Amino acid sequence: MLQFDRLKLATSSQYITNFNPTQFLEIPMKQGDYYYKYHQDSPFSLTIINKPQKSELVIDFTGKVLKDAYPNLISRETIRQCFDNICAMNICDLDIDAILDNSEVCLCDVTQDIVCNLPITEIKRHIKSSIRNYDKWLVKNCRNNGLEIYNSVTTPRRFKRFIIYDKAKEMKRAENRGFLACVDDPNALLHQFDGKVRLELNLRSKEQIRNYLHIPNNQLQVVLNSTAAPILAIYDEAVSETIPVNTSIYNKAEKLALLEQCDYDLQAVEMKIREHTPKNTSIRRKMEPYRQLLHSIQNNEIKPMNLRQYII
């Protein structure tokens, strides 16, 4: 069953009633039209945009709307509770049944929390050294001792991004104090994230959602009931779990020196090699000995890692 930490839905404005005018901003549009907007960042992110003249309603929310049930994330089993909690805020009334049956998902964050008994530092090192193509996929550190993996493209609709980070550390950040203050038992909730590593795939277009979820349309119920494994799919696109180790690497000392100079970061090694390599030379072939050497070093230090087995 797929889980999400964010959904942005588009539906009809006829499904929202009794919205509190003191909570919604009235924003003018062209030709005298207007729309209403509600937004909050804490204790959880929620945006509601109502365009009555165009009969459009957009609801954008994160999994923290579930409050004490947040560890369960957004799914087909918890989606109704998300809307129940929004209605309980007394900012508007929503026709939940109609929204569940007549909404499209415009963007989403497919999410999985895993317990793999592997230190996050080793997971990061494993991924950095196992990228299939450093020209196509870029890697950078991010907050919460995390790692961001994204493709190098100029077209936004082709942009792909997934992140991996220490969820327990993220939950203890100051920005989550407001959220923790609104749950019944903050300590019990935090305990549920102990040892959890979060994997998150950001899908930012309807086309991406259909492609990665293997579905014919973007209807909410179709998205929630997808049986695809989108996080595993993008992981396999970007990361190679198995690289044969060649113990007869030529010029081993020279290559080891460059690895040490670049702090064993293959992306930095590739940048160095590109500086001294003709454009028509295969960088992938040039990088292979360094990749093999790094894996040989790591296999002598730590047990081989198979992060893929934890991803569904």
N, C-alpha and C positions, 0 to 999 in steps of 0.2 A: 504494500500500500504506500503510495507516494505521500510525502509530507512537505509542507511549505512553511517558510517563515515570513512570506509576504505574498499578498495577492492584490492585484488591481483589477477591478471589475467594471464593466460598462453595461448598463441596463437602461430601463425606461424610468423617466422621472415620475410616472404615475405610481411608482412603488414607494415613494416617500411622501409622508403627510405630517402635519402638525409640527413642522420644524420650527424651532425656537428662534425668532428673529433677533434676539439678543446674542445668540451664539453664532449665527451665520452672517458673514459679511455680504453685502449687496454690491456686486462689482459690475460697472457698466461695460457694455460691449458696443460694437459698431451698430449704426442704424437704430439707436435707441434701445437695443436689447440689453438684457442684464442677466446675471446668474448669481447664485448664492454659493458661498464657500465656507466650510468649516474645516479647521486644521488644528491639530495638536501634535506635539512631539513627545510629550510626557503625560502620563506614565507609559504610554505606548503611542506609536505613530498611527494617526488616523486622519484621513482627508476625505471629505464628502463634498462633491461638486454637483449642484443641481441646476440644470439649464432647462427650465420649464418651457420656454418658447421652442426649444429644439427637441423637447421630450427626451433629454439625455440626463442620466444619473451616473456618476462615477464614484465608486467606493474603493479606497486604497487603504489597506490596513496590514499590520504585522501580527505575528503570532502571539505577542505579549497581550493582545486583547483577550486572550484566554485566561489571563491572570494565574491562579494556582494551577491550572491545567496547561500552562505554557510548555512544559517538557513534552507534552503530547503533540505539539505543533498543529498547524492547520492541516486537516485531512477530510476525507468524506465523513469520518466519524465525529469530527469536532466542528465542522463548518457552521452548523446551526447554532452552536453555543457562541461562536464568534458574533453572530448577528443578535443573539439574545443579549449579550453583554453590551453591544453598541446601543440597543434600544433601552437598556437599563440606565444609560447615561442621561436620559430625559432631554436629549437635544433634538430628537425627531422620532417618528414612528416609521418602521419599515415593514413592508409586506414580505416577510421572510420567505414564505413558500413561493411567491412569484419570483423573487430574486434568485432563489435556488434553481428554479426551472427556466429562467429567461435571462441569463447573464452570460457575457463573454469575458474570458480572461485575457487582458491586454498585456500584462507582464506578471512575472512570478519569480520567486526565489525557491527553487527546489532544494530541500535541506535534509541532511541526515546526520545524526549524532552517533558516533561510534565509540566503543570502548575496545581498544586494541592492545592495551598494555605495552605500548611503545612510546617512549618519550617524544614529545612534540619536536624537540631539536633533532632527533634522529629521523623522524618522518620528513622534516624539512630538508635535511641533508640528502635523504634518499631521493626525494622528488627532484631537487636541484641537479642531482647527478644522473637522473634518468629521463630527462626531457628528450623526446624523440628528435626534435628539430629545433635548434636554438635560433634559427632564422625565422621560423614560423611562430614559435611560442616563447613568450617572455615571462620571466619570473622575478618577483620582487617581494621583499619583506613587507608585512603590513602589521597593523595593530594586533594586540593580544597574542604576541609571539606567533603570528600567523604568516601565511604565504599566499600570495596572489599569483595565479597563472592565467595569462590571457594571450590571445593571438594578436599578431602584428598586422593589423589591417587599417585602412583609411576610411572604409565605409562603415558607418555606425550599425547598419542592419546586419553586417557580417561579423560584428564584434562578439567574441565569446570570452567569458570570464568565469572562473570558479576559484573559490578561496577555501583555505583550510586553516583553522585556528583553535586555540585553547578556549573552549566555551566557558569553563569555570572561571577563568581569568577575566573574560569579557563581562560576565555577570556581576563581578565585584567592582566594576568601574563606577566612578562617581555618577555618570550619566544614568545608571540604572537604579539609583537610590529612590527616585520617585516611583518606579515600578514596584520595587520591593516593599515600599511603604503601603501599597494597595493590595497586597496579597495577605492571606490569613496567617501563613507561617513562613516567613522569609527564609529562615534557616533550613527548614525541611525542603523548600524549593531549591535553594542553593546546593544542598547535599545531592540532589538528583543530577546535578551537572558535574559532580566530582569525577575526574578522570575522563571526561567526555572531550572528544575531538570533533569539532563541527566541520562538515563538508557542505558547501553551499554553491549552487550553480545559479547564476543570474541570467534569466531569459528575458530579453528586453524587447521582443517583437512577437506578434502573433505567429509569424512564420517560424521563428525559432521554437516556439512552444509546440507547434504542430509537428515539426521535424524531430525534436528530441523526445517528445512524448508519444510519437507514432500514432497520432490521432487525426481524424478527417476535418475537424473544426475546433473552435475555441470555446464551445459551450462549457460552462462551469462544471456540470455533472460529467461531461466527457473527460475534462482535464483531471478531475478528482478520481475518476475511476480508471485512469490509464494504468496499464500494467508494465510500462516501459521502465528502463533503468537509466535515466538520463545522466546521472552523476557518473555512473560507471562508463557510459558511452564517451563522455568528454575526457574522463581520466585516461581511457585507452587511446583517445586521439592524441593526447599530449604526453603521456608517460609510458615508458617501456619498462615492464617489471623485470625482464630477463635479458641480460646482455652477456654473451659468451666472453669468458675471461681468457685472453691470450697471454700466456706467460712468456712468450718470446718476442715481446715488443721491442722493436729496434730503437736505438738511441734512448734507452730508458732513463738514463741519468739526466739527459737534457730535458726530456718531457717532465720528469719528476720536479726538476728545478722550476719549470714554468708553472706547474700545478701549485707548488709551494708559494711562488711569487704572487699567484692569484688567489691564495687562501683556499685552494681546492674548489673554486667556483668555476664550473665549466662555461658558464655564460661569459665570465671575464676572460677565460682562456680563449674562447672563440673570438672575442673582440680583438685580442692581441694578435691572433693568427690572421684575421682579416686585414690588419694593418700592413702585413708583409706578404700577402698572397694575391696573385693576379685575379681579376674578376671572373675569368672563365674557369677557374679551378674549383673543384668540388670541395666545399667547406666540410660537408658531411664526412667525406672520406678522410680529410685531414684531421677531423675531430675524433674519429673512431679510436685511434691508439690512446688518446688521452682519456677517453671514456672507459676503455678497457683497463687502463692502468689505475684509474681512480677506483673502479669496482674491485680490482685486485687488492688495493690497499684497504678498502673498507671491509672486504670479506675476511681479511686477517684480523680486523679490529672488532667487528660486531657480527652477529649472526645475519645471514641473508634475510632481507625484509620482503614480505609479500603483503603490502598494504591493500592490494586489490581484493583479497579474500574477505575483507571486512565491508566492502562497498556493495550495496544492493541497488 
